[in-house]
Amino acid sequence: MRPHLVILREDHLGDMILTTPLARALASAGWQVTVVGKATWAEVWENNPHASYVAIETIAPCFPKDSWRLSCWLRQLAPTHVLIPYHHSTLLWASFFSGLSSRYCQMGRILGRLTLHYSLRSGLLHTPRHMGDVCQDFAEAVGVPRQSPQPELFLKDEEKKKAAQRLAEVLPGTEPLVIVNPFHGGNTCHLSTRDYVEIVRLLQNSQRCRIVITGVAREKDIWLKEAAALSPQNVWVSCGKLTLRELFAVVSQVQWLVCGGTGPLHIASALNIPTVGILCANPHIDAVVWGNLTPGAIHLSPPREQCARLHASGVRNCGFCQGPFPKEIVQTLLKQLDNQATSAR
């Protein structure tokens, strides 16, 4: 019988994207892979030949309240294996009550063991490595060779063509396209919105690129309020104007992306777009574990001794990110744009 893995995860966009290398490795070895997660992230798996996606809301409409429905669904589907890649108490219990025999978890903490899951040790505390590789620990456990940890997204040519046309309409010109994503949904510390406004101002002053601001609809007003003094020239505020697939397609058309350790960084990694990534100096949430794997990608961090998060709990902004850091980011990006222009001649 063909082995069948169900992956259960209910977390962030970046985590979902970083699950794609595992699906690719297993599919290459003849496995069937089904991913279950938020309906919001279904578009990550659109056109992916390595896995099918099921929105958890279609199984348990009031999840997590009716998580017993997920247990029943798993029991009826009867996959050969279940994997929960990150601690989530409701998913661990739903897997437990499914009655399936081969259940795995990663970073499941004590509850992972109490619910009788086979716990895969990541070893991140002693040997940091990229999360795209960590996700493939399950493949190694079942005898499937690891593959590259680089994630992947599958876009149709028509999607890319529409994105290129839209960008040409809202940002006419021949200068390179750069995305600046000022917002953050992860758990790493990051720049303030004011710092990102300064980055855009400096890029505008350089007159060497066209700029796309990305974010969700509720973040548009935050940006417009903070950036009220900015000129709208060569800037498109796309917050709330793009579906997830449209965002993927727009990212595929730009030369560089500036952001923190958040979903758009992993989108860029999956589409081989380099980033100037602003990542925490903290071990386990730094570039080694979460960075963009695209050749040429750059990761900037404040010195560890100046990182406020290392010295106080609950801090989400690095103290060093104030002051000269936006200027350093822009200088780094402009240097890369110059290098690309020189190589293209």
Protein Blocks (a to p, Z undefined) as FASTA:
>chain_A
ZZdddddddddfklmmmmmmmmmmmmmnopacdddddfklmmmmgoiakbccddfklmmm
mbcklmmmmmmmmmmnopabdcdfbdcfklmmmmmmnopabdcdehkljmlmmnopacdd
eklmmmgcdfklmmmmmmmmnopacddfbdcddddfklmmmmmmmmmmmmgcjbdcdddd
fbdfbfbdcddfklmmmmmmmmmmnopaccdddddfklmmmmmmmmmmpcfehiacfehp
acfklmmmmmmmpmbdcddddfklmmmmmnopacdddddfbghiamklmmcfbghiacdd
ddfklmmklmoghiabdfklgojlmmmmmmmmmmmmmmmmmmmZZ
